[in-house]
Amino acid sequence: MSFLYPFNVSVQRASGTLTQTQDGAAQGSTVIAASLPASIQLKRDKGFSAPVGFQGGATNTSAPMPAWMIYLQATAPQIMDGDIVTDLVTPTRQWKVDAAEFTSLGWQLGCTPFKPDA
């Protein structure tokens, strides 16, 4: 059922301090899974306040930053909080995993956008 998982993503784990280049490519990390089918959903009514000057987001702390849910099939390897998920079609779209939960249907990842260093 590929229509349930319309995106392909990779998952990276930091091997120390996680930094990024301007193009969004993570440095100091290891790819633990590549080309995983995923379903990515935006949860606009949830989230936290965006930091001042967040790239592509709010410019003040009163506007909520969106929360994202990413669903992966059960065949994905162990995913941990703090891992980075990258959309393979648009590599600048990256999310940090805040809560990883393995269910009977697969991985359910609560995420927030991951901002490259400005």
N, CA, C and O atoms as a Tinker XYZ file with bonds, in Angstrom:
   472  protein
     1  N      0.825000   -1.183000    0.000000    73     2
     2  CA     0.000000    0.000000    0.000000    64     1     3
     3  C      0.872000    1.250000    0.000000    63     2     4     5
     4  O      0.947000    1.944000    1.014000    81     3
     5  N      1.509000    1.541000   -1.079000    73     3     6
     6  CA     2.425000    2.667000   -1.141000    64     5     7
     7  C      1.709000    4.016000   -1.038000    63     6     8     9
     8  O      2.337000    5.014000   -0.685000    81     7
     9  N      0.398000    4.064000   -1.340000    73     7    10
    10  CA    -0.313000    5.331000   -1.258000    64     9    11
    11  C     -0.410000    5.838000    0.177000    63    10    12    13
    12  O     -0.624000    7.032000    0.382000    81    11
    13  N     -0.261000    4.974000    1.170000    73    11    14
    14  CA    -0.285000    5.415000    2.564000    64    13    15
    15  C      1.019000    6.080000    2.973000    63    14    16    17
    16  O      1.052000    6.835000    3.945000    81    15
    17  N      2.084000    5.808000    2.247000    73    15    18
    18  CA     3.403000    6.339000    2.562000    64    17    19
    19  C      3.959000    7.045000    1.329000    63    18    20    21
    20  O      4.800000    6.485000    0.626000    81    19
    21  N      3.496000    8.279000    1.053000    73    19    22
    22  CA     3.858000    8.948000   -0.199000    64    21    23
    23  C      5.260000    9.570000   -0.215000    63    22    24    25
    24  O      5.715000    9.996000   -1.276000    81    23
    25  N      5.957000    9.636000    0.918000    73    23    26
    26  CA     7.269000   10.265000    0.972000    64    25    27
    27  C      8.359000    9.230000    1.224000    63    26    28    29
    28  O      8.085000    8.146000    1.739000    81    27
    29  N      9.579000    9.562000    0.865000    73    27    30
    30  CA    10.744000    8.770000    1.221000    64    29    31
    31  C     11.633000    9.641000    2.093000    63    30    32    33
    32  O     11.905000   10.794000    1.759000    81    31
    33  N     12.085000    9.087000    3.212000    73    31    34
    34  CA    12.897000    9.853000    4.147000    64    33    35
    35  C     14.136000    9.053000    4.542000    63    34    36    37
    36  O     14.195000    7.836000    4.364000    81    35
    37  N     15.120000    9.765000    5.080000    73    35    38
    38  CA    16.268000    9.112000    5.708000    64    37    39
    39  C     16.292000    9.558000    7.165000    63    38    40    41
    40  O     15.752000   10.608000    7.512000    81    39
    41  N     16.922000    8.750000    8.013000    73    39    42
    42  CA    17.032000    9.062000    9.436000    64    41    43
    43  C     18.514000    9.098000    9.787000    63    42    44    45
    44  O     19.265000    8.179000    9.461000    81    43
    45  N     18.925000   10.179000   10.461000    73    43    46
    46  CA    20.317000   10.350000   10.871000    64    45    47
    47  C     20.389000   10.463000   12.382000    63    46    48    49
    48  O     19.475000   10.978000   13.026000    81    47
    49  N     21.497000    9.972000   12.941000    73    47    50
    50  CA    21.726000   10.078000   14.382000    64    49    51
    51  C     23.030000   10.814000   14.599000    63    50    52    53
    52  O     24.046000   10.495000   13.982000    81    51
    53  N     22.996000   11.804000   15.480000    73    51    54
    54  CA    24.185000   12.596000   15.781000    64    53    55
    55  C     25.226000   11.737000   16.483000    63    54    56    57
    56  O     24.903000   10.927000   17.351000    81    55
    57  N     26.465000   11.929000   16.096000    73    55    58
    58  CA    27.566000   11.225000   16.752000    64    57    59
    59  C     28.410000   12.257000   17.509000    63    58    60    61
    60  O     29.626000   12.330000   17.336000    81    59
    61  N     27.753000   13.035000   18.334000    73    59    62
    62  CA    28.384000   14.129000   19.064000    64    61    63
    63  C     27.504000   15.357000   18.943000    63    62    64    65
    64  O     26.279000   15.244000   18.913000    81    63
    65  N     28.111000   16.517000   18.872000    73    63    66
    66  CA    27.357000   17.761000   18.717000    64    65    67
    67  C     26.827000   17.850000   17.301000    63    66    68    69
    68  O     27.589000   17.725000   16.343000    81    67
    69  N     25.523000   18.064000   17.157000    73    67    70
    70  CA    24.892000   18.110000   15.847000    64    69    71
    71  C     24.889000   19.538000   15.337000    63    70    72    73
    72  O     24.361000   20.436000   15.991000    81    71
    73  N     25.477000   19.747000   14.172000    73    71    74
    74  CA    25.460000   21.046000   13.504000    64    73    75
    75  C     25.004000   20.833000   12.080000    63    74    76    77
    76  O     24.905000   19.697000   11.616000    81    75
    77  N     24.727000   21.922000   11.385000    73    75    78
    78  CA    24.311000   21.829000    9.992000    64    77    79
    79  C     24.977000   22.910000    9.171000    63    78    80    81
    80  O     25.394000   23.945000    9.692000    81    79
    81  N     25.069000   22.650000    7.865000    73    79    82
    82  CA    25.544000   23.651000    6.927000    64    81    83
    83  C     24.337000   24.439000    6.440000    63    82    84    85
    84  O     23.199000   24.096000    6.760000    81    83
    85  N     24.579000   25.486000    5.674000    73    83    86
    86  CA    23.485000   26.323000    5.179000    64    85    87
    87  C     22.519000   25.556000    4.281000    63    86    88    89
    88  O     21.337000   25.897000    4.233000    81    87
    89  N     22.985000   24.532000    3.567000    73    87    90
    90  CA    22.087000   23.786000    2.677000    64    89    91
    91  C     21.271000   22.730000    3.417000    63    90    92    93
    92  O     20.490000   22.006000    2.800000    81    91
    93  N     21.448000   22.637000    4.730000    73    91    94
    94  CA    20.642000   21.726000    5.522000    64    93    95
    95  C     21.260000   20.363000    5.735000    63    94    96    97
    96  O     20.683000   19.540000    6.446000    81    95
    97  N     22.416000   20.091000    5.144000    73    95    98
    98  CA    23.053000   18.781000    5.308000    64    97    99
    99  C     23.660000   18.678000    6.702000    63    98   100   101
   100  O     24.467000   19.519000    7.099000    81    99
   101  N     23.275000   17.663000    7.427000    73    99   102
   102  CA    23.757000   17.492000    8.794000    64   101   103
   103  C     25.216000   17.061000    8.794000    63   102   104   105
   104  O     25.641000   16.264000    7.957000    81   103
   105  N     25.977000   17.598000    9.739000    73   103   106
   106  CA    27.372000   17.207000    9.927000    64   105   107
   107  C     27.477000   16.488000   11.253000    63   106   108   109
   108  O     26.659000   16.709000   12.146000    81   107
   109  N     28.461000   15.640000   11.391000    73   107   110
   110  CA    28.649000   14.935000   12.654000    64   109   111
   111  C     27.531000   13.958000   12.954000    63   110   112   113
   112  O     27.191000   13.745000   14.118000    81   111
   113  N     26.953000   13.359000   11.918000    73   111   114
   114  CA    25.878000   12.403000   12.131000    64   113   115
   115  C     26.061000   11.209000   11.213000    63   114   116   117
   116  O     26.802000   11.269000   10.231000    81   115
   117  N     25.376000   10.123000   11.545000    73   115   118
   118  CA    25.443000    8.881000   10.789000    64   117   119
   119  C     24.055000    8.527000   10.288000    63   118   120   121
   120  O     23.089000    8.586000   11.049000    81   119
   121  N     23.943000    8.163000    9.026000    73   119   122
   122  CA    22.658000    7.728000    8.474000    64   121   123
   123  C     22.379000    6.322000    9.005000    63   122   124   125
   124  O     23.162000    5.398000    8.787000    81   123
   125  N     21.253000    6.177000    9.703000    73   123   126
   126  CA    20.901000    4.860000   10.238000    64   125   127
   127  C     19.845000    4.160000    9.377000    63   126   128   129
   128  O     19.647000    2.950000    9.491000    81   127
   129  N     19.171000    4.928000    8.516000    73   127   130
   130  CA    18.190000    4.345000    7.601000    64   129   131
   131  C     18.017000    5.289000    6.424000    63   130   132   133
   132  O     17.953000    6.505000    6.602000    81   131
   133  N     17.942000    4.732000    5.225000    73   131   134
   134  CA    17.776000    5.545000    4.021000    64   133   135
   135  C     16.602000    5.032000    3.202000    63   134   136   137
   136  O     16.307000    3.837000    3.184000    81   135
   137  N     15.949000    5.952000    2.534000    73   135   138
   138  CA    14.860000    5.644000    1.612000    64   137   139
   139  C     13.729000    4.844000    2.273000    63   138   140   141
   140  O     13.268000    3.832000    1.744000    81   139
   141  N     13.298000    5.328000    3.443000    73   139   142
   142  CA    12.168000    4.696000    4.136000    64   141   143
   143  C     10.864000    5.329000    3.659000    63   142   144   145
   144  O     10.781000    6.555000    3.581000    81   143
   145  N      9.840000    4.529000    3.337000    73   143   146
   146  CA     8.536000    5.104000    3.027000    64   145   147
   147  C      7.951000    5.746000    4.283000    63   146   148   149
   148  O      8.026000    5.179000    5.373000    81   147
   149  N      7.365000    6.939000    4.118000    73   147   150
   150  CA     6.858000    7.675000    5.277000    64   149   151
   151  C      5.580000    8.428000    4.934000    63   150   152   153
   152  O      5.335000    8.784000    3.781000    81   151
   153  N      4.783000    8.658000    5.954000    73   151   154
   154  CA     3.632000    9.546000    5.878000    64   153   155
   155  C      3.937000   10.717000    6.800000    63   154   156   157
   156  O      4.211000   10.522000    7.984000    81   155
   157  N      3.890000   11.938000    6.262000    73   155   158
   158  CA     4.251000   13.138000    7.022000    64   157   159
   159  C      3.017000   14.014000    7.145000    63   158   160   161
   160  O      2.406000   14.390000    6.145000    81   159
   161  N      2.652000   14.337000    8.391000    73   159   162
   162  CA     1.437000   15.113000    8.627000    64   161   163
   163  C      1.732000   16.306000    9.525000    63   162   164   165
   164  O      2.425000   16.181000   10.535000    81   163
   165  N      1.201000   17.457000    9.148000    73   163   166
   166  CA     1.346000   18.684000    9.922000    64   165   167
   167  C      0.205000   18.793000   10.922000    63   166   168   169
   168  O     -0.957000   18.608000   10.561000    81   167
   169  N      0.524000   19.088000   12.165000    73   167   170
   170  CA    -0.483000   19.285000   13.209000    64   169   171
   171  C     -0.447000   20.754000   13.616000    63   170   172   173
   172  O      0.259000   21.117000   14.557000    81   171
   173  N     -1.195000   21.593000   12.923000    73   171   174
   174  CA    -1.140000   23.037000   13.137000    64   173   175
   175  C     -1.633000   23.477000   14.514000    63   174   176   177
   176  O     -1.175000   24.499000   15.024000    81   175
   177  N     -2.535000   22.748000   15.115000    73   175   178
   178  CA    -3.117000   23.179000   16.381000    64   177   179
   179  C     -2.251000   22.813000   17.581000    63   178   180   181
   180  O     -2.626000   23.087000   18.721000    81   179
   181  N     -1.116000   22.207000   17.340000    73   179   182
   182  CA    -0.236000   21.820000   18.419000    64   181   183
   183  C      1.122000   22.469000   18.185000    63   182   184   185
   184  O      1.338000   23.110000   17.156000    81   183
   185  N      2.022000   22.308000   19.121000    73   183   186
   186  CA     3.363000   22.848000   18.940000    64   185   187
   187  C      3.717000   23.820000   20.037000    63   186   188   189
   188  O      2.992000   23.960000   21.021000    81   187
   189  N      4.846000   24.495000   19.859000    73   187   190
   190  CA     5.336000   25.431000   20.857000    64   189   191
   191  C      5.701000   26.730000   20.167000    63   190   192   193
   192  O      5.686000   26.807000   18.938000    81   191
   193  N      6.026000   27.744000   20.940000    73   191   194
   194  CA     6.358000   29.039000   20.370000    64   193   195
   195  C      7.710000   28.983000   19.685000    63   194   196   197
   196  O      8.670000   28.427000   20.219000    81   195
   197  N      7.773000   29.567000   18.494000    73   195   198
   198  CA     9.018000   29.582000   17.721000    64   197   199
   199  C      9.999000   30.578000   18.319000    63   198   200   201
   200  O      9.594000   31.645000   18.780000    81   199
   201  N     11.284000   30.242000   18.316000    73   199   202
   202  CA    12.282000   31.195000   18.787000    64   201   203
   203  C     12.325000   32.424000   17.886000    63   202   204   205
   204  O     11.975000   32.345000   16.708000    81   203
   205  N     12.747000   33.544000   18.428000    73   203   206
   206  CA    12.864000   34.772000   17.646000    64   205   207
   207  C     13.825000   34.522000   16.494000    63   206   208   209
   208  O     14.912000   33.981000   16.695000    81   207
   209  N     13.427000   34.916000   15.285000    73   207   210
   210  CA    14.281000   34.784000   14.118000    64   209   211
   211  C     14.375000   33.389000   13.548000    63   210   212   213
   212  O     15.285000   33.109000   12.767000    81   211
   213  N     13.457000   32.496000   13.914000    73   211   214
   214  CA    13.497000   31.131000   13.378000    64   213   215
   215  C     13.367000   31.184000   11.865000    63   214   216   217
   216  O     12.426000   31.781000   11.343000    81   215
   217  N     14.293000   30.572000   11.167000    73   215   218
   218  CA    14.319000   30.613000    9.713000    64   217   219
   219  C     13.070000   29.965000    9.132000    63   218   220   221
   220  O     12.779000   28.802000    9.409000    81   219
   221  N     12.334000   30.726000    8.326000    73   219   222
   222  CA    11.137000   30.203000    7.689000    64   221   223
   223  C      9.953000   30.094000    8.629000    63   222   224   225
   224  O      8.926000   29.526000    8.258000    81   223
   225  N     10.070000   30.623000    9.830000    73   223   226
   226  CA     8.988000   30.515000   10.805000    64   225   227
   227  C      8.611000   31.869000   11.361000    63   226   228   229
   228  O      8.730000   32.893000   10.688000    81   227
   229  N      8.164000   31.859000   12.575000    73   227   230
   230  CA     7.682000   33.075000   13.221000    64   229   231
   231  C      8.839000   34.014000   13.532000    63   230   232   233
   232  O      9.982000   33.583000   13.684000    81   231
   233  N      8.531000   35.288000   13.622000    73   231   234
   234  CA     9.544000   36.275000   13.987000    64   233   235
   235  C      9.379000   36.728000   15.426000    63   234   236   237
   236  O     10.166000   37.542000   15.908000    81   235
   237  N      8.381000   36.222000   16.113000    73   235   238
   238  CA     8.224000   36.519000   17.540000    64   237   239
   239  C      7.767000   35.257000   18.257000    63   238   240   241
   240  O      7.362000   34.283000   17.622000    81   239
   241  N      7.834000   35.280000   19.573000    73   239   242
   242  CA     7.533000   34.068000   20.337000    64   241   243
   243  C      6.046000   33.868000   20.591000    63   242   244   245
   244  O      5.670000   32.901000   21.252000    81   243
   245  N      5.184000   34.756000   20.084000    73   243   246
   246  CA     3.753000   34.578000   20.315000    64   245   247
   247  C      3.101000   33.674000   19.271000    63   246   248   249
   248  O      1.991000   33.189000   19.490000    81   247
   249  N      3.767000   33.439000   18.142000    73   247   250
   250  CA     3.196000   32.596000   17.102000    64   249   251
   251  C      3.623000   31.142000   17.322000    63   250   252   253
   252  O      4.810000   30.876000   17.513000    81   251
   253  N      2.683000   30.205000   17.297000    73   251   254
   254  CA     3.057000   28.806000   17.541000    64   253   255
   255  C      3.823000   28.204000   16.369000    63   254   256   257
   256  O      3.524000   28.475000   15.206000    81   255
   257  N      4.809000   27.388000   16.694000    73   255   258
   258  CA     5.543000   26.627000   15.684000    64   257   259
   259  C      4.783000   25.326000   15.470000    63   258   260   261
   260  O      4.374000   24.695000   16.445000    81   259
   261  N      4.581000   24.907000   14.228000    73   259   262
   262  CA     3.807000   23.679000   13.995000    64   261   263
   263  C      4.515000   22.437000   14.506000    63   262   264   265
   264  O      5.744000   22.366000   14.531000    81   263
   265  N      3.728000   21.477000   14.905000    73   263   266
   266  CA     4.232000   20.155000   15.274000    64   265   267
   267  C      3.955000   19.226000   14.097000    63   266   268   269
   268  O      2.994000   19.435000   13.357000    81   267
   269  N      4.777000   18.219000   13.920000    73   267   270
   270  CA     4.645000   17.285000   12.812000    64   269   271
   271  C      4.575000   15.867000   13.350000    63   270   272   273
   272  O      5.185000   15.554000   14.372000    81   271
   273  N      3.833000   15.012000   12.664000    73   271   274
   274  CA     3.805000   13.576000   12.953000    64   273   275
   275  C      4.321000   12.868000   11.711000    63   274   276   277
   276  O      3.850000   13.112000   10.601000    81   275
   277  N      5.292000   11.991000   11.912000    73   275   278
   278  CA     5.842000   11.200000   10.815000    64   277   279
   279  C      5.632000    9.733000   11.162000    63   278   280   281
   280  O      5.997000    9.275000   12.245000    81   279
   281  N      5.035000    9.006000   10.223000    73   279   282
   282  CA     4.742000    7.590000   10.427000    64   281   283
   283  C      5.620000    6.771000    9.490000    63   282   284   285
   284  O      5.682000    7.045000    8.292000    81   283
   285  N      6.299000    5.768000   10.035000    73   283   286
   286  CA     7.156000    4.876000    9.257000    64   285   287
   287  C      6.675000    3.447000    9.431000    63   286   288   289
   288  O      6.114000    3.099000   10.470000    81   287
   289  N      6.894000    2.615000    8.416000    73   287   290
   290  CA     6.501000    1.217000    8.507000    64   289   291
   291  C      7.313000    0.500000    9.578000    63   290   292   293
   292  O      8.382000    0.961000    9.978000    81   291
   293  N      6.802000   -0.608000   10.026000    73   291   294
   294  CA     7.412000   -1.361000   11.121000    64   293   295
   295  C      8.801000   -1.887000   10.791000    63   294   296   297
   296  O      9.540000   -2.270000   11.697000    81   295
   297  N      9.172000   -1.914000    9.511000    73   295   298
   298  CA    10.484000   -2.438000    9.128000    64   297   299
   299  C     11.615000   -1.445000    9.393000    63   298   300   301
   300  O     12.783000   -1.802000    9.238000    81   299
   301  N     11.304000   -0.222000    9.786000    73   299   302
   302  CA    12.336000    0.781000   10.074000    64   301   303
   303  C     13.147000    0.354000   11.299000    63   302   304   305
   304  O     12.604000   -0.272000   12.209000    81   303
   305  N     14.442000    0.687000   11.331000    73   303   306
   306  CA    15.272000    0.322000   12.488000    64   305   307
   307  C     14.914000    1.137000   13.724000    63   306   308   309
   308  O     14.040000    2.002000   13.671000    81   307
   309  N     15.586000    0.863000   14.833000    73   307   310
   310  CA    15.353000    1.584000   16.087000    64   309   311
   311  C     15.574000    3.083000   15.881000    63   310   312   313
   312  O     16.650000    3.501000   15.455000    81   311
   313  N     14.567000    3.880000   16.180000    73   311   314
   314  CA    14.647000    5.334000   16.064000    64   313   315
   315  C     14.556000    5.906000   17.468000    63   314   316   317
   316  O     13.774000    5.432000   18.292000    81   315
   317  N     15.364000    6.933000   17.740000    73   315   318
   318  CA    15.443000    7.499000   19.082000    64   317   319
   319  C     15.115000    8.985000   19.062000    63   318   320   321
   320  O     15.216000    9.642000   18.026000    81   319
   321  N     14.719000    9.508000   20.225000    73   319   322
   322  CA    14.519000   10.943000   20.361000    64   321   323
   323  C     15.838000   11.642000   20.021000    63   322   324   325
   324  O     16.910000   11.189000   20.423000    81   323
   325  N     15.749000   12.746000   19.281000    73   323   326
   326  CA    16.935000   13.487000   18.891000    64   325   327
   327  C     17.443000   13.144000   17.499000    63   326   328   329
   328  O     18.290000   13.858000   16.962000    81   327
   329  N     16.937000   12.052000   16.897000    73   327   330
   330  CA    17.332000   11.723000   15.527000    64   329   331
   331  C     16.769000   12.774000   14.577000    63   330   332   333
   332  O     15.802000   13.465000   14.900000    81   331
   333  N     17.386000   12.886000   13.400000    73   331   334
   334  CA    16.957000   13.851000   12.393000    64   333   335
   335  C     16.374000   13.094000   11.210000    63   334   336   337
   336  O     16.999000   12.173000   10.685000    81   335
   337  N     15.157000   13.490000   10.786000    73   335   338
   338  CA    14.486000   12.889000    9.637000    64   337   339
   339  C     14.563000   13.887000    8.487000    63   338   340   341
   340  O     14.224000   15.059000    8.651000    81   339
   341  N     15.013000   13.416000    7.316000    73   339   342
   342  CA    15.172000   14.271000    6.145000    64   341   343
   343  C     14.301000   13.767000    5.010000    63   342   344   345
   344  O     14.314000   12.578000    4.690000    81   343
   345  N     13.540000   14.677000    4.398000    73   343   346
   346  CA    12.742000   14.362000    3.212000    64   345   347
   347  C     13.715000   14.226000    2.037000    63   346   348   349
   348  O     14.447000   15.170000    1.743000    81   347
   349  N     13.739000   13.083000    1.364000    73   347   350
   350  CA    14.699000   12.847000    0.286000    64   349   351
   351  C     14.367000   13.616000   -0.990000    63   350   352   353
   352  O     15.252000   13.842000   -1.815000    81   351
   353  N     13.105000   14.023000   -1.171000    73   351   354
   354  CA    12.740000   14.816000   -2.347000    64   353   355
   355  C     13.160000   16.274000   -2.154000    63   354   356   357
   356  O     13.649000   16.908000   -3.089000    81   355
   357  N     12.972000   16.801000   -0.951000    73   355   358
   358  CA    13.358000   18.166000   -0.616000    64   357   359
   359  C     14.257000   18.098000    0.608000    63   358   360   361
   360  O     13.763000   18.220000    1.728000    81   359
   361  N     15.574000   17.905000    0.432000    73   359   362
   362  CA    16.480000   17.664000    1.564000    64   361   363
   363  C     16.561000   18.801000    2.582000    63   362   364   365
   364  O     17.056000   18.591000    3.690000    81   363
   365  N     16.089000   19.993000    2.235000    73   363   366
   366  CA    16.094000   21.072000    3.222000    64   365   367
   367  C     14.949000   20.932000    4.216000    63   366   368   369
   368  O     14.923000   21.635000    5.227000    81   367
   369  N     13.994000   20.028000    3.944000    73   367   370
   370  CA    12.925000   19.747000    4.913000    64   369   371
   371  C     13.437000   18.693000    5.878000    63   370   372   373
   372  O     13.559000   17.517000    5.534000    81   371
   373  N     13.735000   19.135000    7.093000    73   371   374
   374  CA    14.254000   18.234000    8.115000    64   373   375
   375  C     13.496000   18.454000    9.417000    63   374   376   377
   376  O     13.051000   19.563000    9.715000    81   375
   377  N     13.359000   17.379000   10.182000    73   375   378
   378  CA    12.671000   17.428000   11.464000    64   377   379
   379  C     13.509000   16.733000   12.521000    63   378   380   381
   380  O     14.208000   15.761000   12.234000    81   379
   381  N     13.434000   17.238000   13.748000    73   379   382
   382  CA    14.079000   16.584000   14.887000    64   381   383
   383  C     13.022000   15.767000   15.608000    63   382   384   385
   384  O     11.936000   16.273000   15.892000    81   383
   385  N     13.325000   14.513000   15.907000    73   383   386
   386  CA    12.386000   13.638000   16.595000    64   385   387
   387  C     12.355000   14.015000   18.069000    63   386   388   389
   388  O     13.374000   13.952000   18.757000    81   387
   389  N     11.179000   14.406000   18.548000    73   387   390
   390  CA    10.995000   14.743000   19.961000    64   389   391
   391  C     10.461000   13.557000   20.747000    63   390   392   393
   392  O     10.756000   13.411000   21.933000    81   391
   393  N      9.670000   12.704000   20.086000    73   391   394
   394  CA     9.088000   11.542000   20.760000    64   393   395
   395  C      8.923000   10.422000   19.743000    63   394   396   397
   396  O      8.117000   10.527000   18.819000    81   395
   397  N      9.691000    9.349000   19.917000    73   395   398
   398  CA     9.603000    8.190000   19.030000    64   397   399
   399  C      8.867000    7.071000   19.756000    63   398   400   401
   400  O      9.227000    6.692000   20.871000    81   399
   401  N      7.837000    6.553000   19.107000    73   399   402
   402  CA     7.056000    5.477000   19.711000    64   401   403
   403  C      6.843000    4.378000   18.679000    63   402   404   405
   404  O      6.425000    4.642000   17.551000    81   403
   405  N      7.137000    3.143000   19.077000    73   403   406
   406  CA     6.905000    1.999000   18.198000    64   405   407
   407  C      5.553000    1.395000   18.552000    63   406   408   409
   408  O      5.318000    1.021000   19.701000    81   407
   409  N      4.668000    1.299000   17.571000    73   407   410
   410  CA     3.331000    0.741000   17.779000    64   409   411
   411  C      3.187000   -0.513000   16.923000    63   410   412   413
   412  O      4.113000   -0.889000   16.204000    81   411
   413  N      2.044000   -1.149000   17.000000    73   411   414
   414  CA     1.797000   -2.349000   16.197000    64   413   415
   415  C      1.736000   -2.028000   14.700000    63   414   416   417
   416  O      1.872000   -2.930000   13.873000    81   415
   417  N      1.536000   -0.767000   14.347000    73   415   418
   418  CA     1.480000   -0.358000   12.944000    64   417   419
   419  C      2.801000    0.194000   12.427000    63   418   420   421
   420  O      2.944000    0.429000   11.227000    81   419
   421  N      3.763000    0.402000   13.310000    73   419   422
   422  CA     5.050000    0.953000   12.900000    64   421   423
   423  C      5.466000    2.091000   13.814000    63   422   424   425
   424  O      4.963000    2.220000   14.930000    81   423
   425  N      6.383000    2.911000   13.335000    73   423   426
   426  CA     6.902000    4.030000   14.123000    64   425   427
   427  C      6.011000    5.252000   14.000000    63   426   428   429
   428  O      5.564000    5.598000   12.906000    81   427
   429  N      5.754000    5.906000   15.128000    73   427   430
   430  CA     5.029000    7.169000   15.185000    64   429   431
   431  C      5.999000    8.169000   15.801000    63   430   432   433
   432  O      6.398000    8.015000   16.956000    81   431
   433  N      6.384000    9.198000   15.035000    73   431   434
   434  CA     7.395000   10.144000   15.469000    64   433   435
   435  C      6.793000   11.539000   15.642000    63   434   436   437
   436  O      6.306000   12.127000   14.676000    81   435
   437  N      6.823000   12.061000   16.846000    73   435   438
   438  CA     6.436000   13.448000   17.087000    64   437   439
   439  C      7.663000   14.306000   16.849000    63   438   440   441
   440  O      8.696000   14.107000   17.487000    81   439
   441  N      7.555000   15.277000   15.919000    73   439   442
   442  CA     8.729000   16.033000   15.476000    64   441   443
   443  C      8.478000   17.534000   15.464000    63   442   444   445
   444  O      7.338000   17.999000   15.468000    81   443
   445  N      9.582000   18.276000   15.447000    73   443   446
   446  CA     9.566000   19.713000   15.223000    64   445   447
   447  C     10.559000   20.012000   14.109000    63   446   448   449
   448  O     11.505000   19.251000   13.906000    81   447
   449  N     10.355000   21.120000   13.375000    73   447   450
   450  CA    11.289000   21.449000   12.294000    64   449   451
   451  C     12.711000   21.606000   12.821000    63   450   452   453
   452  O     12.919000   22.106000   13.927000    81   451
   453  N     13.683000   21.180000   12.029000    73   451   454
   454  CA    15.090000   21.292000   12.397000    64   453   455
   455  C     15.694000   22.394000   11.560000    63   454   456   457
   456  O     15.712000   22.303000   10.332000    81   455
   457  N     16.188000   23.431000   12.204000    73   455   458
   458  CA    16.648000   24.629000   11.534000    64   457   459
   459  C     18.152000   24.580000   11.267000    63   458   460   461
   460  O     18.933000   24.321000   12.183000    81   459
   461  N     18.565000   24.827000   10.017000    73   459   462
   462  CA    19.998000   24.953000    9.765000    64   461   463
   463  C     20.547000   26.203000   10.455000    63   462   464   465
   464  O     19.821000   27.175000   10.663000    81   463
   465  N     21.820000   26.170000   10.805000    73   463   466
   466  CA    22.435000   27.348000   11.400000    64   465   467
   467  C     22.345000   28.507000   10.434000    63   466   468   469
   468  O     22.650000   28.366000    9.250000    81   467
   469  N     21.926000   29.656000   10.943000    73   467   470
   470  CA    21.781000   30.840000   10.077000    64   469   471
   471  C     23.050000   31.650000   10.075000    63   470   472
   472  O     23.123000   32.681000    9.407000    81   471
